[in-house]
Amino acid sequence: MMDERQFWDSTPSLRYVFDYARAKQVAPWATLFVVLARISVAMPPHVVTPSLVSSEYGSLNVFVGILGPSGMGKGLTTGVARSLVPDIRKAMTAQPASGEGIPAMFTTRKKQDEGDRQVQVVVCANCRALLDIPEIAVLGGNSKRQGSILIPMLTSAWSGEDLGCFTKNEANRYTVPRYGYRLSLITGVQPSNLGMILDESGTGLPQRFLFAPVTDSEAPEEPPQAPFGSIFPFDVAALPADMMVSALDTLYQAGSRYDMMDHGETSYPLTVMEYPQIAYAEARRVRADTLHGKVSDPLDAHRLGLKTKVAALLAMLDHPNDPLKVRERDWTLADYVCEKSAQFRAEAIQQAEEIKRTLKAEAIALDDDARAEADKRKAERVKNTVLNYLDKHDPDRKGIVGWRISNAARSTDRKGGYVYRILEELRDEGKLDSAGNSDSRSATWSRCDQPPVLVS
């Protein structure tokens, strides 16, 4: 069983990321995940993972959730990762305001001569985007708008599916074909806001995330020296080159690779990464378990797909000169990464539940305090009512029967014999005397603490 030290020591690139993160006083795991997201964005969209169990090739798009309170260093962490992978091939960086806005990041329309007239055609404006969202609350707020399709659009993007939706206005109708774009996402997730993403478990959104904390409890007080070497900054030139713009435009205009001539095999060929046999064997086993109804944690429903992406990105990180081949070690390391992500997620869920319990306890305590204060004020008010009544109607202190005093109070104050309890409290405080029947209702009550003062 691999431990954390063995993981970070397993490859020179991982060791470098760890040491560099410690030197810059940021969390190594969060730094690594953002590094992988940036490498993902730099990879051309025609590079795909094999169809381990499905009929479609897989995408390298990844989502990263950086866990921690606001102001704890999410921005610093992404900045450190940026210095390790500075070049993401001019990817658009933006925050999605709506689901409809995501396709618009990749495609546009331009005028093109067609015979003696000009027509507008769909073209690829940019084939890659990195969504950098400071707080998950921003994403959650945008997704809650009436009619929002932001979450379904994001889940489709993670899977590399076609993006877009039909609108009446053709000028606003944009679609982005499968294999024609690259999109990754980084967001900060505060424990108190974790529910915003977990509530989308039905759509499969949290299952698609790599989670890592922004904190590092074992970081030394004095940061070590930053490592030196030729591994970083990561050189994206070692990765496959992008397709020609004309090829991407042809794909976008066709709307689907399968609608292109010879299904795009010539005009838009895909580059399929190579995976070890253990990956295929595990995929078959996972699929068999699913068919047999052996469901594990629902939050791990997309773990195989997540692991497939991570293994590819670790391969690119570890051996960029041969980035299209996933080795058995990459697959094993990816398994450990997914385990750590699930662990971090579970810890965040536990922390979120503790916060929820604390807030609930505080709310209950506030309710109790408010109720006690209200009871105190009510008691003081009813006591004043009783004393003023006696001062006015019993100036000679001969006494008034209890039920008459009670009838002088508000109807709401008479419920449950409340006035009689107040009479007894005033007696205990030395402000009233009682005579006759021991029953407070039938007893005679008079003031005894001070000369009567009439209050109108």
N, C-alpha and C positions, 0 to 999 in steps of 0.2 A: 504494500500500500504506500503510495507516494505521500510525502509530507510537504509542507510549504517550502522548507529549505531546499529539498531535492528539486522541487519545481523550479525555483528561481535559479538554481545552479545547473539546470539541465541543458541550457544552451547559452552561448555567449551573448546573444541579443537579449534574452530574458534577464540575465545577470546585469547587463548594462542598464536596462530599463529600471530595475530595482535600485541599483546603486545611484543612478541619476536622480530618481525620485527622492531617495533619502537625502541626497546632497542638496536638492532644491526644497526639501522639507514639505513634500506632498505625499499623498498616499500611493504606494506602488501599484496596488490593484486597480484603483481608479485611473491612474496614469496609463497602465497597460491597456485597459479597455478603450480608452479614448484613442490611444495609438492605433489599436486594431480598427477602430471606426474610421480613422483618417486614412489608413491604408486601404480599407474597403472602398472609400470614396474615390481614391486614386485609381483603382482597378477599372479597366474598361468594362462597360456593361455587357459586351459580347462574350466575356469570360464567365463561365458558369460552372456550377458543381454538377456532378453526374446525377442522374435520376436513380438514387439508391433503391427506392421502392416505388416511386410514382412514375407517371409517364412523361412528366415535364422535367426539364433541367432546373436546377436550383439557383437561387440568387445569392450574392455575397453581401446584400444589404444587412446592416446590423443596427440595433438600437441599444443604447447604453444609458442606464439610470445611475446617477451618482448620488448616493445616499448620505444625508447629513443635514443639520440645521443650516438655515440661511447665514451666509457670511463666514462659513467654516473653510472655504477654499476651493469651491467648485471652479470658479474662474481661474484661479491660480493653477489648478490641476490641468485644465484644458490648455492653458498657456504653456505649461511645461511639455505637455504632449505635442503641442504645435511646434516647439523647438526641436523635438525629436523627429517629427514628420512634417516639415514646413510646407512641402509642395503637395497640394492635392489637385493639381492640374486645373486650376481656375474654377473649382467647383463653386456653385452658388451657395452662399451661407445666408440663411434666412430663418424666420419664425413663421410657421403656417398660421394664417388667420382663419382659414377655412379649408375644408376638404377640396373645394373647387379650385383653390389657389395652388394646390400641389401640382396638378398637371401643367398649369401655366408657368411653372418654374422651368419646364423642359421644352415646351413647344410654343410656337407662335405661327403667325401667318405672314406671308410675303407675296407681293405681286409678281406674277410671272407671265411672260408673253406666251400666248397660245393662238397661233395664227395671226389674225388681224385684231385681236383683242387681248386685254389683260385680265387674268383671273387670279384669285387669291388661293394659294396652296399652303398646306401645313408643312412646316419644316421643323427640324430640331434646333432649338435655340441654345441648348446646353444639355449635355447628357448626364450631368452629375450635380448633386446637391447635398449639402450637409446641414441638417436642421439642428441648430444650437439653441435650445430653449432653456433660459436660466432657471426657471421654476416650473415644476409639473402643474402648478396651479394655473399657469397661463394656458397650457394645453387643455387642462380640464375645463377652464372657463370657456374657451373657444368651442370645445366639443359639446357643451351643454346648450348652445344656442339652438333655438327651434329649427329643425330641419337640417342640422349639421350632419355632414357625412365625413367629418375629419377622422374619427377613429377607424371606421371601415376602410377609408382611403389609406391610412397608415398601415393597417394590418395587411392590406393588399400589397403595399409597397415593400414591406418586409419580405413577403413571399415572392416578390418580383413579378407580380401579375400585371395585367393591363390596368392602366389608370385612366379615370375619366368618367363622365356621366353625361347622359343625354339632356340637352336643353333645347327649348323651342328656338332660341336665337342661335342660328348656325355660327355666327361670328364669335360667339362665346363658347362654342362647343369644341373642347380640346380633349384629345385622347393621347395617351402615351403607351406605346406598345411594349409588351413583354420583351426583355432582352435589349431594350433600347434606352435604358436609363439606369443610373446608380443613385441610390438614396440611403443615407444613414442618418441617425438621430442621436443626439446627446442631450440629456436633460437632468436638472437637479431635482432630487426628490426628498423633501423634508419628511421626517417620520410622521408628523401630524397630518401631512397631505398624502400619505401613501395610499389612503383609501380611494383617492381620485383615480389611481391606476388599477388598484385591485378590484374596484367596482366594475371594471371592464373585462373581468376574467371570462365572461360569457362570450365576448368578441375575440378573445385570445390575445389581447394586447399585452398584459403583464407576462404571459408565457413567452413572449418574443424578446424580452429584455435580458441583457447582461447587467447585473447589479453589482456595485462595489461601493464601499464606504469612502467618504472623503477624509476619514480619520485614519491614523496609524498609531495604535497604542504602544507599539514597541519601538517607535522612532527614538533615536538617541537625542539627548539634550543638545549636544554639539553636532551639527551635521558634518558628515565626512566630505572629503574632497570629491568633486565630480569626476567620473571616469573619463579617460581619454582613449581614443581609438578611431578606427575608420568605419565602424559599424553604423554610427549615426553622425549627422542627420541621415535619415533613410532616403535612399536614392530611388525615386520612382521611375527613373529612366530604365532600371532593370526590369520593370514590369512590362507586359505587352503594351504596344502602342494602341491608341484609339483607332477606331474605324475612320475612314475618310468621311468628311462631312456629307458628301454626296450619297454615301451608302446609308448613313443615318437618316438623311432626308427621304431617301427612297423607302426605307422601313416605315417612317412616320406617315408618309403619304399612303402607303399600302394599308396601314393600320394594324397589320399583323405580319409576322414573318412568314406565316403559312399562306398568306395571300400574295406573296411575292412570287416572281417567276422561279420555278424549281424549288419552291418553299424556302428561298433565300440561301440555299446551299452554296450558290456561286456569288451572289451579290451581297449577302450578309451572313457569312459563315460564322458559326459559333466555335469558341475554343473551350473544350471541356477539360476540366482539371482531372488529374489521375489520382485515384484513391486506392489504398491498400485493401486487400481482400477482407481483413477484419472489419472494415467499415461496412461492406456489403453484408457480411454475416450478421453483424449487430443489427443492421437495418431490417433484415429478414426476421430476426428474433423479436425485435420490437413490434413489427407488424403482426406477427403471429400472436403475441401477447394481447395486442389490441383486438384482434379478431376473437380471441378467447375471452374477452371481457375482463382481462387482468389490468384494471385501471389503477395506476399509482396516484401520486399527487396530481390533481388537475392542473396545478400551476406548472407542472413539468410536461404538459401535453406536447409542446413543440421542442422538447429537449434534443431529439435526434437532429432536427433541422438546425437548431442552434449550435450543436456540437459540430455539424458538418461545416458550417460557416467558420467557426472558430478554428477548426483544424486547418482550413485553407489559409486563413489569415496568419496563423502561427507559422505555416510553411513559408509564406511570403516574407515574414519577419525574420525567420531563422536562416533561410537559404534563398535570398532574392535572386541569385544567379540561376536558380532552378525553381521559380516560384509556382509552377503549375503542377508540381508533384507533391502530394501529401504522403508522408511516410508514416509508418506505424507509430513512431515516437510522437509525431504531430497529433495523431489520433488519440493517443494516450494522454498527452498534455491537454488536449481539448476537453477530454473527459474530466480532468482535474479542475480545469477552469469552470466548467459547468457546475461541478460540485460546489466550488467556492461561491459561485454566483447564487446558487440555491441556498447556501448557508447564510450568505449576507442578506438575502431576501427574507429568510426565516427570522433572523435577528432583528431586521427592520420591522417585520410584522409584529414581533413580540414587543418591541419598543413602542410601536404605534398603539398597541393594545394597552400597554402600561400608561401611556399618555392619556388615552381615552378613559381608562379607569380613574386616573388622577383627576382629570377634568370633571368626571361624573361625581366623584367623591367631594370635590370642591363645590360643585353645584348643589349637591345635597346638603353640605355643611352650610352653604349660604342660605339655602331654603330653611334649614333648621334655625339659623340665626335670625333670619327675617321673621320666621314664625314666632320665635321666642320674643323678639322685639315687639311684634304686633300684639302678642298676648299681654306683654307688659303694659303697653300703651292702652289696651282695652281695659285692663284691670284698673289702671289709674283713672281712666275716664269714668268707669262705673262707680269707683269709690267716690270720686268727686260728685257724681250725680246723687249718690246716697246721702252724703254728708250735707250737700246743699238742700236736698229735700227735707232732711231732718231739721236743719237750721231754720228753714222757712215754715214748716208745718208743725214743728214741735219745739218752739222756743222755750217752753217751760220744762222741757225734758221729762214729760210724763210718759213718753214712749209711744211708738206707733207699731202696730202689728206688722210682722214681716211681709205678709202677702200684699199689704197696701204699698209698702216701699217698693216691692218688686214690680207692681203694676205701674209705678211711676217711671220705670226705666223703659228703654226701647224694647220693642218686641223681640228684636234679634238678640238683645242682651238677656232676655228672660229664659231663653231656651236652655233646657237641661238643668234648671235651677241655678243658673250662673249667679244671679243676684244674691241668693242665699249663701253661696260660697264666699262672695265678697263681704257679706255681713259678718260671717265668721272670721274672715281675715282681719277686718277692721276691729273686731273684738280682741283678737290675738295681738293686734298692734296697740291696744289700749285706747282706742278712739271711740268705741261703742260699749254699752252695757246691754245685756239681755235679761229679761225677766219672764217668769211664767213658764209656759210650755217649753220643753227642751227641743221641740221641733222648731227649726229656724223660721219656718213658714208661719207658725202660730205664735211664736214668741213675740214679746214686746221689746222694741229696740229704741235706744236713746243715746244721745251723745254724752260723752263723759270727759273729753280731753281738753276742751276749751270753751269759753263763753260762746254762745251762738252768734254767728255773724250772718245776717240775712243777705243772700245773693239773689238778685232778681233774675 
